[in-house]
Amino acid sequence: MSALRTVLSALLIILGGSLIALWAVSGVVVKAVEDGTAVQGIAERALANDVIVDAVGTAIADGTLDALADAGLDLSILGLDDVVRNAIEGAARTRDFREAVLDQVDDAHGQLAAELTAEDRDPGPLVIEIDASAYVNGQIDQIPVVGERAPEVTIAPVPVEVMDADTFDDVRTGYRLMELAERWALWAGIALILVGLVVTHRTRWFMAKAGLAVGVIAGGLWLALRWWGVDGIAAVLPGGAEGTAGSALIRIVSEDTVAMLEDRLSVVALVAFAVAAVFLVVALVARPRAA
């Protein structure tokens, strides 16, 4: 019976420690959505896709030519429409354009948070609208002949699909799980460890073992993050990297968020190891002395 209690207590410690580590990870994911870091990362990955960038460039060029024609400057008559189209489409592939888009994306993080948490949202892709009017006017001004004749134009915002419907649906589900973990995983983990304390028949070493377990789990995730990146942590979540939680983690956590996640896991690990060390000393001091 004592052996069974020992095994059950160990399992409760491991499960509790895993929930505490999950709380640390989920807290960073939720913060990344709230402060806009997540939408920056999502947009960066989308703009690294040449297919998406080409589609954006074509849409902006079409809008520009239509706006110029509406303003009374039909470039097709002058044979300059291809010059403008090539200039606009080429500009869409530059670092300057991507930085200009990402500056706008900062204002869209509220939209991402709302769409992630909306309970009655119909299934569909995540779309971010880009207002490229200011950038386009700057590019037109630099085109010989056209620049000096072209009026200021306003083009309709260009919708950019940064995540398809199936993927975004998985991310929405995973984010809800992360929100739940951010609220309750810490307390659930502590509760399981306390139940393990009640179950075990060797209480003297229990808190030292519990602290060590939490430290090892959080420290292991920290090492996985350092060696394999976010994919390393996603792989150990329920369902792996293709599961709902893993899918949300990979797409929400960007390079800017990784450092925050590393810091949080390292703090949890260090605190847990410190707790283990303190209770180990207490256990050794309180150990019965031989007569």
Salt bridges, closest charged atoms under 4 A:
ASP54 OD1 - ARG93 NE 3.01
ASP62 OD1 - ARG85 NH2 2.59
GLU89 OE2 - ARG85 NH1 3.42
GLU115 OE1 - ARG121 NH2 2.76
GLU262 OE1 - ARG226 NH1 3.43
